[in-house]
Amino acid sequence: MSRPPQTTEAAFPFTAYDVAVDRDSVASWNLGGDGTGFAVQLSGTVDERWMRCYTLARIHTPAFARFHLDPDKKIVWFAGRSDDNAAKIQPVLDMLAKLVTAANQAAETDAWEHWGEATV
């Protein structure tokens, strides 16, 4: 009797990066004459690889320079104008979402490359 072929699933050493901007978590505060500060929560896995990719994307793309990451609290904060409100900052949140997506893609690519090198 022959046995049917068995398959096994590969065990990946990382989780897919799915960090996202929680738009419902936007908080604001008055910065006095300097405008309004905003903070937004991130969801998903924020590890060292992801933070490095986020920082590199932020440094290399001038449009992303305003977004400051607090990895301990998993928030991003940025400054706005004194008359900005939740509706007016939606385009800013769209830009932040692009940064987060870029960091997700770069972190996942880096993880795959690292994983592939480790198994060769």
C-alpha positions in Angstrom: 0.0 0.0 0.0 1.3 3.4 -0.9 0.6 6.4 1.3 -0.8 9.6 -0.1 1.7 12.4 -0.4 1.8 14.6 2.6 2.3 18.4 2.5 3.4 20.6 5.2 2.9 24.3 5.7 6.0 26.5 5.9 6.4 28.2 9.2 7.2 31.9 8.6 9.3 33.7 11.1 7.3 36.9 10.9 3.8 38.2 10.7 2.6 40.1 7.6 2.7 43.8 8.3 -0.8 45.2 8.5 -0.3 48.5 10.4 -3.1 50.9 9.8 -4.2 54.4 10.8 -7.2 54.4 13.1 -8.9 57.5 11.8 -11.5 57.4 14.6 -8.8 57.9 17.2 -7.8 61.4 16.1 -7.1 63.7 19.1 -6.2 67.3 18.9 -4.8 69.9 21.3 -4.0 73.6 21.1 -0.4 74.5 20.4 -1.0 78.2 21.2 0.2 80.5 18.5 1.8 77.5 16.7 -1.6 76.0 15.6 -3.1 72.7 16.6 -1.5 69.3 17.3 -3.0 66.1 16.2 -2.3 62.5 17.2 -3.7 59.3 15.7 -3.4 55.7 16.9 -1.9 53.0 14.8 -3.1 49.4 14.8 -1.1 46.3 13.9 2.4 45.1 14.5 4.9 48.0 15.1 8.2 46.3 15.6 11.8 47.4 15.0 11.8 46.5 11.3 8.6 48.4 10.7 9.8 51.4 12.6 13.1 51.4 10.6 11.1 51.3 7.3 8.7 54.0 8.5 11.7 56.3 9.4 13.4 55.7 6.1 10.2 56.4 4.1 9.7 59.6 6.2 13.2 60.8 5.7 13.3 60.2 2.0 9.9 61.7 1.1 9.5 65.3 2.0 5.7 65.0 2.1 6.0 62.6 5.0 8.4 64.7 7.1 5.6 66.1 9.3 4.6 62.7 10.8 6.3 61.9 14.0 6.1 58.3 15.4 5.9 57.5 19.1 6.5 53.7 18.9 5.8 53.1 22.6 2.3 54.5 22.4 1.8 53.5 18.7 0.7 57.0 17.8 1.7 59.4 15.1 1.5 63.1 15.8 1.7 66.1 13.5 1.0 69.8 13.6 -1.8 71.6 11.8 -3.3 75.1 11.5 -5.3 76.6 14.3 -8.5 76.4 12.3 -8.0 72.7 11.3 -10.7 70.3 12.4 -11.3 66.6 11.8 -12.8 67.2 8.3 -10.0 69.5 7.2 -7.3 67.0 8.2 -8.6 64.1 6.1 -6.2 64.8 3.3 -3.4 64.8 5.9 -4.6 61.4 7.2 -4.7 60.1 3.6 -1.0 61.1 3.3 -0.2 59.4 6.6 -2.0 56.3 5.3 0.3 56.3 2.3 3.3 56.5 4.6 2.0 53.6 6.7 1.3 51.5 3.6 4.9 52.2 2.3 6.3 51.2 5.6 4.2 48.0 5.6 5.4 47.1 2.1 9.0 47.8 2.8 9.0 45.9 6.1 7.3 42.9 4.5 9.8 42.9 1.6 12.7 43.2 4.1 11.3 40.3 6.2 10.9 38.1 3.1 14.4 38.9 2.0 15.8 38.2 5.4 13.8 34.9 5.7 15.0 33.8 2.3 18.6 34.4 3.1 18.3 32.5 6.4 17.0 29.4 4.7 19.5 29.2 1.8 
